[in-house]
Amino acid sequence: MQGGIGSVSGGLNSMRTPVDARSHVYRANRPGPVCEERILAEFCRPGLRALDVGCGAVGRSARKLQRFGASVYSFDINEQSVREFAHSPAAGGIRLFVGDLLHLPFGNGYFDLVLIAVRGLDYFVSRAERTAAILEVDRVLAAGGLFAFNSANPIGNLLSPRGLHRRAYWRWRRDFLLSRAWRRDSFIDLNGLRLRQTPPHRVIPEVTENTGMSLVCMMNRQATSRNLALLTLFSSAPYYLFRKAS
């Protein structure tokens, strides 16, 4: 699968059908949040075997893992995304495949680090599927391995200062508030994606109680706060880092 593709079996009130992981092609090529960079700078070492979940069409996180010296495997459930990234020179050396996080084609304890960026875990809208995804991550993580991801936070979506320079975001936030979408288990984001939303105080036991992993740290996108209360109030999608027991 080196540098190529392998196939693995196994507006808020808009009337349009919400986009999901199978239909959405992620092409944004921004640098990513500061906190992600800091997590990888501290914990990603040369030779570490890493799995990037949801490469999208640009492989932003996969390329970042590779830059920190990891041996990178990356996949997406959307075949078009994988094909687009595979044709990019930036995909060289990254093992790419089309796959499903609920059924990973790897043995137990295969990876040292699993990264799910850009709220990828939130594509699993039902609690049962989200739990199954977390358990599958736990299965493929080696003892002492790390699990990093971010997740949408309903209160932070209301109060976060991020995005307030955009008129479209103001309209979206108004609808999010008035429709009481912040009280539901899922919501439709500004890009039309149906996502699950979970406040930080529920994300932590969601991982620790289902897997036995322990929380290493959590932080906002700019890596300026690790305070649970502040993250709950003002971070729209905090980052979490967990470690599997040795």
Buried (B, 14 or more C-beta within 10 A) or exposed (E): BEEEBBEBEEBBEEEEEBBBBEEBBBEEEEEBBBBBBBBBEEBBEEEBBBBBBBBBBBBBBBBBBBEBBBBBBBBBBBEEBBBBBBEEEBBEEBBBBBBBBEEBBBEEBBBBBBBBBBBBBBBBBEEEBBBBBBEBBBBBBBEEBBBBBBBBBBBBBBBBEBBEEEEEBEEBBEBBEEBEBBEEEBBBBBEBBBBBBBBBEEBBEBBEEBBEBEBBBBBBBEBEBEBBEBBBBBBBBBBBBBBBEE
